[in-house]
Amino acid sequence: MQYFKRNGVTYRFKVFPEVYPPSDDSFLLAENFEVKRNMSVLDMGTGCGIQGIVASNEGAAVTACDLNKKALYCAKYNAELNGVEIKLVLSDLFSSIEGLFDVILFNPPYLISDSQEPTDLLKKAWDGGAGGREVIDRFLFEVEDYLSKNGRIFLVQSSLNDLARTLSLIKEKGFNATVKAEKKLFFERLYLLDIFK
């Protein structure tokens, strides 16, 4: 069992096999995203459900999606464990998502990988492809169609895969971005980007 505390509330999480366990990147997002009561929130790539469960507990209406069915079962288990409700959707990024959201949360797969390695469900949770940007770039090209007029995106970015390119793409799409929080690790620096119009 893992534990996470935010705003005086302690959350409990069980991580199923083949589901990405919360790590430094997950906690950077979970500690720093902003949400208000009655907002609609999309927790993209929910994994064990940590982001969506926190948002739901703080009063948001949450849709959580993942392309891993085992992750959705895990998120459902953890939502019940923490006494919250979230809507779960099997989706490869936005492929099965409908509607607009006030807040979109995403800790994307961003590690650089060798295409010769075998692919399994757990690898897909961290595998960002040859340059580490495949999923991030797809997300940035599609996200605008699912964000409400004054919506915000909270996106985790690693120093390993070209922060400048991400900021350039965000600007090209007509968005602004600030670094909401960051964390220095042994081999990389993690950034949480707050993206808005």
C-alpha positions as CSV (number, residue, x, y, z in Angstrom):
1,M,0.0,0.0,0.0
2,Q,1.3,3.5,-0.8
3,Y,0.2,6.7,0.9
4,F,0.0,10.3,-0.3
5,K,-1.0,13.4,1.6
6,R,-2.5,16.7,0.3
7,N,-4.3,19.5,2.1
8,G,-4.4,17.4,5.3
9,V,-6.0,14.4,3.6
10,T,-4.1,11.1,3.4
11,Y,-4.9,8.9,0.4
12,R,-4.2,5.2,0.2
13,F,-3.3,3.4,-3.0
14,K,-2.7,-0.2,-4.0
15,V,-0.8,-0.7,-7.3
16,F,-1.8,-3.8,-9.3
17,P,0.8,-5.7,-11.4
18,E,1.4,-4.1,-14.8
19,V,0.3,-0.7,-13.6
20,Y,2.7,2.2,-13.2
21,P,3.4,2.9,-9.5
22,P,3.3,6.5,-8.3
23,S,6.8,8.0,-8.4
24,D,8.4,11.4,-8.3
25,D,6.7,12.6,-11.4
26,S,3.3,11.4,-10.2
27,F,3.7,13.1,-6.8
28,L,5.0,16.4,-8.4
29,L,1.7,16.6,-10.3
30,A,-0.5,15.4,-7.4
31,E,1.0,17.9,-5.0
32,N,0.7,20.9,-7.3
33,F,-2.3,20.8,-9.7
34,E,-5.1,23.2,-9.0
35,V,-8.8,22.2,-9.1
36,K,-12.0,23.8,-7.7
37,R,-15.3,22.3,-6.7
38,N,-17.6,21.4,-9.6
39,M,-14.9,21.6,-12.2
40,S,-14.8,18.9,-14.9
41,V,-11.4,17.2,-14.8
42,L,-9.8,14.7,-17.2
43,D,-7.1,12.5,-15.7
44,M,-5.3,11.4,-18.8
45,G,-3.3,8.1,-18.3
46,T,-4.7,7.6,-14.8
47,G,-2.6,4.6,-13.9
48,C,-3.5,3.7,-10.3
49,G,-5.8,6.8,-10.2
50,I,-3.9,9.1,-7.9
51,Q,-4.6,12.4,-9.7
52,G,-8.3,11.7,-10.4
53,I,-9.0,10.5,-6.9
54,V,-7.4,13.6,-5.3
55,A,-9.4,15.9,-7.8
56,S,-12.6,14.0,-7.0
57,N,-12.1,14.3,-3.3
58,E,-11.7,18.0,-3.7
59,G,-15.1,18.3,-5.4
60,A,-14.4,17.9,-9.1
61,A,-16.3,15.7,-11.6
62,V,-13.6,13.4,-12.8
63,T,-13.2,11.3,-16.0
64,A,-10.1,9.1,-15.8
65,C,-8.8,7.3,-18.8
66,D,-6.0,4.9,-19.7
67,L,-5.2,2.5,-22.5
68,N,-4.4,-0.2,-20.0
69,K,-7.5,-2.1,-18.7
70,K,-5.6,-3.2,-15.7
71,A,-4.9,0.4,-14.8
72,L,-8.7,1.1,-14.9
73,Y,-9.4,-1.8,-12.6
74,C,-6.7,-0.5,-10.3
75,A,-8.0,3.1,-10.4
76,K,-11.6,1.8,-9.7
77,Y,-10.3,-0.2,-6.7
78,N,-8.4,2.8,-5.3
79,A,-11.4,5.2,-5.9
80,E,-13.5,2.9,-3.8
81,L,-10.8,2.5,-1.2
82,N,-10.7,6.3,-0.9
83,G,-14.5,6.8,-1.0
84,V,-14.7,8.8,-4.2
85,E,-16.4,8.4,-7.6
86,I,-14.6,8.7,-10.9
87,K,-15.8,7.9,-14.4
88,L,-13.4,5.4,-16.1
89,V,-12.8,5.2,-19.8
90,L,-10.6,2.9,-21.9
91,S,-8.9,5.3,-24.2
92,D,-5.6,5.8,-26.1
93,L,-5.2,9.5,-25.3
94,F,-8.4,11.1,-26.6
95,S,-9.6,8.3,-28.8
96,S,-12.7,7.6,-26.7
97,I,-13.0,10.9,-24.9
98,E,-16.0,13.2,-25.4
99,G,-16.8,16.7,-24.1
100,L,-14.8,19.6,-22.7
101,F,-12.9,19.8,-19.5
102,D,-11.9,22.6,-17.2
103,V,-8.7,20.9,-16.1
104,I,-6.7,18.2,-17.9
105,L,-4.0,16.4,-15.9
106,F,-1.3,14.4,-17.6
107,N,1.9,12.7,-16.5
108,P,2.8,11.3,-19.9
109,P,5.2,8.5,-20.9
110,Y,8.4,10.4,-21.6
111,L,11.4,8.0,-21.2
112,I,13.4,7.4,-24.3
113,S,13.2,3.8,-25.4
114,D,14.7,1.3,-27.8
115,S,12.1,0.2,-30.4
116,Q,13.7,-3.3,-30.3
117,E,12.6,-3.8,-26.7
118,P,9.4,-5.9,-26.2
119,T,6.3,-3.8,-25.4
120,D,4.0,-4.7,-22.5
121,L,1.4,-2.8,-20.6
122,L,3.8,-1.5,-18.0
123,K,6.3,-0.3,-20.6
124,K,3.6,1.7,-22.3
125,A,3.2,3.7,-19.1
126,W,6.7,5.2,-19.3
127,D,7.8,4.6,-23.0
128,G,8.0,7.9,-24.8
129,G,9.5,6.3,-28.0
130,A,12.9,6.9,-29.6
131,G,13.1,10.6,-28.6
132,G,10.8,10.4,-25.6
133,R,8.3,12.8,-27.2
134,E,5.9,10.6,-29.2
135,V,3.0,10.7,-26.6
136,I,3.7,14.3,-25.5
137,D,3.5,15.5,-29.1
138,R,0.3,13.6,-29.9
139,F,-1.3,15.0,-26.7
140,L,-0.3,18.6,-27.5
141,F,-1.7,18.4,-31.0
142,E,-5.1,17.0,-29.8
143,V,-5.7,18.6,-26.4
144,E,-7.2,21.9,-27.5
145,D,-10.4,20.2,-28.8
146,Y,-11.1,18.9,-25.3
147,L,-10.4,22.0,-23.2
148,S,-13.1,24.4,-22.1
149,K,-12.7,28.1,-22.9
150,N,-10.8,29.0,-19.7
151,G,-9.4,25.6,-19.1
152,R,-6.0,24.6,-17.8
153,I,-3.6,21.8,-18.5
154,F,-1.2,20.5,-16.0
155,L,1.5,18.5,-17.8
156,V,4.6,16.8,-16.5
157,Q,7.8,17.3,-18.6
158,S,11.3,15.9,-18.1
159,S,14.5,17.7,-18.9
160,L,15.4,14.5,-20.8
161,N,13.1,15.3,-23.7
162,D,13.4,18.9,-24.8
163,L,11.5,21.3,-22.7
164,A,12.1,24.0,-25.2
165,R,10.3,22.1,-28.0
166,T,7.3,21.5,-25.7
167,L,7.2,25.2,-24.9
168,S,7.4,26.1,-28.6
169,L,4.6,23.7,-29.5
170,I,2.5,25.2,-26.7
171,K,3.1,28.7,-28.1
172,E,2.3,27.5,-31.6
173,K,-1.1,26.2,-30.4
174,G,-1.9,29.7,-28.9
175,F,-1.3,28.7,-25.3
176,N,0.8,30.2,-22.5
177,A,2.8,28.1,-20.1
178,T,4.5,28.6,-16.8
179,V,6.6,26.2,-14.7
180,K,4.3,25.6,-11.7
181,A,6.8,23.4,-9.9
182,E,10.0,21.4,-10.5
183,K,12.0,18.7,-8.9
184,K,15.7,17.9,-9.3
185,L,16.5,14.2,-9.5
186,F,19.8,12.4,-9.9
187,F,19.7,12.2,-13.7
188,E,16.9,14.6,-14.7
189,R,14.9,17.6,-13.7
190,L,11.1,17.3,-13.7
191,Y,8.8,20.2,-14.5
192,L,5.1,20.7,-14.0
193,L,3.8,23.0,-16.7
194,D,0.6,25.0,-16.1
195,I,-0.8,25.6,-19.6
196,F,-3.6,28.1,-20.4
197,K,-5.0,30.4,-23.0
